[in-house]
Amino acid sequence: MSWSFKIAFTTDCLAILVALYFLISDAVRYSSSSNGALGGVTLAMCAWVLLCYFLQSNGYKSIGTALAWIPAVPLLGYALILLMMIIFRPDFK
């Protein structure tokens, strides 16, 4: 597996784990009445990641890597913006 695929795959898996954390924590607090869409998106993202891994492991390396990067690019952009907000500490007044 290439480094490019590993970075994109790890980013996608971390996004799934964060979404699962929000689903489980809302379910524990009984405030999960409006999380139906998040559950569906999380399942769709799991299927997407499995498809990328399947393609990568069965010889379609470029397609698997490209599909893994489609959700990873906005996720990494969002992470960069959050990191910049933490570093520069805006006071949101």
PyRosetta script that sets phi, psi and omega in degrees:
from pyrosetta import init, pose_from_sequence

init()
pose = pose_from_sequence("MSWSFKIAFTTDCLAILVALYFLISDAVRYSSSSNGALGGVTLAMCAWVLLCYFLQSNGYKSIGTALAWIPAVPLLGYALILLMMIIFRPDFK")
pose.set_psi(1, 141.1)
pose.set_omega(1, -178.5)
pose.set_phi(2, -82.1)
pose.set_psi(2, 160.7)
pose.set_omega(2, 178.0)
pose.set_phi(3, -63.9)
pose.set_psi(3, -35.4)
pose.set_omega(3, 179.8)
pose.set_phi(4, -61.2)
pose.set_psi(4, -44.3)
pose.set_omega(4, 178.9)
pose.set_phi(5, -67.0)
pose.set_psi(5, -40.4)
pose.set_omega(5, -178.7)
pose.set_phi(6, -62.6)
pose.set_psi(6, -40.4)
pose.set_omega(6, 179.1)
pose.set_phi(7, -65.5)
pose.set_psi(7, -47.9)
pose.set_omega(7, -179.4)
pose.set_phi(8, -65.4)
pose.set_psi(8, -41.8)
pose.set_omega(8, -179.3)
pose.set_phi(9, -64.6)
pose.set_psi(9, -42.7)
pose.set_omega(9, 178.8)
pose.set_phi(10, -64.6)
pose.set_psi(10, -40.7)
pose.set_omega(10, 177.9)
pose.set_phi(11, -61.7)
pose.set_psi(11, -44.7)
pose.set_omega(11, 179.7)
pose.set_phi(12, -64.6)
pose.set_psi(12, -41.0)
pose.set_omega(12, 179.4)
pose.set_phi(13, -66.8)
pose.set_psi(13, -37.9)
pose.set_omega(13, 176.5)
pose.set_phi(14, -64.6)
pose.set_psi(14, -36.9)
pose.set_omega(14, 176.8)
pose.set_phi(15, -64.3)
pose.set_psi(15, -39.1)
pose.set_omega(15, 177.3)
pose.set_phi(16, -64.4)
pose.set_psi(16, -42.7)
pose.set_omega(16, 179.8)
pose.set_phi(17, -64.2)
pose.set_psi(17, -38.8)
pose.set_omega(17, 177.6)
pose.set_phi(18, -64.9)
pose.set_psi(18, -43.2)
pose.set_omega(18, 178.7)
pose.set_phi(19, -64.0)
pose.set_psi(19, -40.6)
pose.set_omega(19, 177.0)
pose.set_phi(20, -64.3)
pose.set_psi(20, -37.1)
pose.set_omega(20, 176.3)
pose.set_phi(21, -60.0)
pose.set_psi(21, -46.3)
pose.set_omega(21, 179.6)
pose.set_phi(22, -64.8)
pose.set_psi(22, -39.3)
pose.set_omega(22, 178.7)
pose.set_phi(23, -64.6)
pose.set_psi(23, -45.2)
pose.set_omega(23, -177.7)
pose.set_phi(24, -70.7)
pose.set_psi(24, -41.9)
pose.set_omega(24, -179.3)
pose.set_phi(25, -66.7)
pose.set_psi(25, -36.0)
pose.set_omega(25, 175.9)
pose.set_phi(26, -69.2)
pose.set_psi(26, -35.2)
pose.set_omega(26, 178.4)
pose.set_phi(27, -68.2)
pose.set_psi(27, -36.8)
pose.set_omega(27, 179.4)
pose.set_phi(28, -68.4)
pose.set_psi(28, -36.8)
pose.set_omega(28, 179.8)
pose.set_phi(29, -87.0)
pose.set_psi(29, 3.6)
pose.set_omega(29, -179.6)
pose.set_phi(30, 57.8)
pose.set_psi(30, 33.0)
pose.set_omega(30, 177.0)
pose.set_phi(31, -115.6)
pose.set_psi(31, 29.9)
pose.set_omega(31, -173.9)
pose.set_phi(32, -98.2)
pose.set_psi(32, 30.7)
pose.set_omega(32, -176.8)
pose.set_phi(33, -70.3)
pose.set_psi(33, -24.0)
pose.set_omega(33, -177.1)
pose.set_phi(34, -117.5)
pose.set_psi(34, 29.6)
pose.set_omega(34, -178.3)
pose.set_phi(35, -103.8)
pose.set_psi(35, 19.3)
pose.set_omega(35, 179.3)
pose.set_phi(36, -63.2)
pose.set_psi(36, -40.9)
pose.set_omega(36, 179.7)
pose.set_phi(37, -67.4)
pose.set_psi(37, -39.8)
pose.set_omega(37, 179.2)
pose.set_phi(38, -64.8)
pose.set_psi(38, -37.8)
pose.set_omega(38, 176.9)
pose.set_phi(39, -64.5)
pose.set_psi(39, -41.9)
pose.set_omega(39, 178.3)
pose.set_phi(40, -66.1)
pose.set_psi(40, -41.5)
pose.set_omega(40, 178.9)
pose.set_phi(41, -66.5)
pose.set_psi(41, -37.3)
pose.set_omega(41, 178.5)
pose.set_phi(42, -64.9)
pose.set_psi(42, -43.1)
pose.set_omega(42, 177.2)
pose.set_phi(43, -64.7)
pose.set_psi(43, -40.1)
pose.set_omega(43, 178.1)
pose.set_phi(44, -64.7)
pose.set_psi(44, -38.7)
pose.set_omega(44, 178.3)
pose.set_phi(45, -67.4)
pose.set_psi(45, -36.5)
pose.set_omega(45, 175.4)
pose.set_phi(46, -61.8)
pose.set_psi(46, -43.8)
pose.set_omega(46, 178.4)
pose.set_phi(47, -64.2)
pose.set_psi(47, -39.3)
pose.set_omega(47, 179.2)
pose.set_phi(48, -62.6)
pose.set_psi(48, -44.7)
pose.set_omega(48, -179.5)
pose.set_phi(49, -66.6)
pose.set_psi(49, -40.1)
pose.set_omega(49, 177.0)
pose.set_phi(50, -64.5)
pose.set_psi(50, -38.7)
pose.set_omega(50, 176.1)
pose.set_phi(51, -62.8)
pose.set_psi(51, -43.8)
pose.set_omega(51, 178.2)
pose.set_phi(52, -61.4)
pose.set_psi(52, -43.6)
pose.set_omega(52, 179.5)
pose.set_phi(53, -66.2)
pose.set_psi(53, -40.8)
pose.set_omega(53, 178.4)
pose.set_phi(54, -61.0)
pose.set_psi(54, -46.1)
pose.set_omega(54, 179.5)
pose.set_phi(55, -64.7)
pose.set_psi(55, -41.8)
pose.set_omega(55, -179.3)
pose.set_phi(56, -63.7)
pose.set_psi(56, -42.0)
pose.set_omega(56, -175.6)
pose.set_phi(57, -80.2)
pose.set_psi(57, -15.6)
pose.set_omega(57, -179.7)
pose.set_phi(58, -104.9)
pose.set_psi(58, 22.3)
pose.set_omega(58, 171.3)
pose.set_phi(59, 98.1)
pose.set_psi(59, -7.2)
pose.set_omega(59, 177.7)
pose.set_phi(60, -97.1)
pose.set_psi(60, 63.8)
pose.set_omega(60, -170.9)
pose.set_phi(61, -65.5)
pose.set_psi(61, -41.6)
pose.set_omega(61, -177.1)
pose.set_phi(62, -70.4)
pose.set_psi(62, -37.9)
pose.set_omega(62, 178.6)
pose.set_phi(63, -69.1)
pose.set_psi(63, -43.3)
pose.set_omega(63, 178.6)
pose.set_phi(64, -61.9)
pose.set_psi(64, -40.5)
pose.set_omega(64, 179.1)
pose.set_phi(65, -68.5)
pose.set_psi(65, -42.5)
pose.set_omega(65, 179.8)
pose.set_phi(66, -63.9)
pose.set_psi(66, -41.9)
pose.set_omega(66, 179.0)
pose.set_phi(67, -68.0)
pose.set_psi(67, -32.5)
pose.set_omega(67, 178.0)
pose.set_phi(68, -69.1)
pose.set_psi(68, -31.5)
pose.set_omega(68, -178.0)
pose.set_phi(69, -78.7)
pose.set_psi(69, -18.7)
pose.set_omega(69, -177.7)
pose.set_phi(70, -58.9)
pose.set_psi(70, -51.3)
pose.set_omega(70, 176.3)
pose.set_phi(71, -81.7)
pose.set_psi(71, -19.0)
pose.set_omega(71, -176.0)
pose.set_phi(72, -72.8)
pose.set_psi(72, -32.3)
pose.set_omega(72, -178.3)
pose.set_phi(73, -62.7)
pose.set_psi(73, -51.5)
pose.set_omega(73, 177.6)
pose.set_phi(74, -66.2)
pose.set_psi(74, -32.6)
pose.set_omega(74, 178.5)
pose.set_phi(75, -65.7)
pose.set_psi(75, -42.5)
pose.set_omega(75, 177.6)
pose.set_phi(76, -68.7)
pose.set_psi(76, -33.8)
pose.set_omega(76, 175.1)
pose.set_phi(77, -63.9)
pose.set_psi(77, -43.1)
pose.set_omega(77, 177.6)
pose.set_phi(78, -63.4)
pose.set_psi(78, -41.7)
pose.set_omega(78, 178.2)
pose.set_phi(79, -63.6)
pose.set_psi(79, -37.8)
pose.set_omega(79, 177.7)
pose.set_phi(80, -64.7)
pose.set_psi(80, -42.0)
pose.set_omega(80, 178.4)
pose.set_phi(81, -63.6)
pose.set_psi(81, -43.2)
pose.set_omega(81, 177.4)
pose.set_phi(82, -62.9)
pose.set_psi(82, -40.7)
pose.set_omega(82, 178.5)
pose.set_phi(83, -63.9)
pose.set_psi(83, -41.0)
pose.set_omega(83, 177.3)
pose.set_phi(84, -64.8)
pose.set_psi(84, -37.0)
pose.set_omega(84, 177.7)
pose.set_phi(85, -65.9)
pose.set_psi(85, -37.5)
pose.set_omega(85, 179.0)
pose.set_phi(86, -69.3)
pose.set_psi(86, -41.1)
pose.set_omega(86, -178.0)
pose.set_phi(87, -68.1)
pose.set_psi(87, -46.2)
pose.set_omega(87, -175.5)
pose.set_phi(88, -86.2)
pose.set_psi(88, -10.9)
pose.set_omega(88, 176.2)
pose.set_phi(89, 47.2)
pose.set_psi(89, 69.2)
pose.set_omega(89, 173.8)
pose.set_phi(90, -71.1)
pose.set_psi(90, 148.8)
pose.set_omega(90, -175.4)
pose.set_phi(91, -100.6)
pose.set_psi(91, 6.1)
pose.set_omega(91, 169.4)
pose.set_phi(92, 40.8)
pose.set_psi(92, 48.4)
pose.set_omega(92, 178.9)
pose.set_phi(93, -86.1)
pose.dump_pdb("model.pdb")
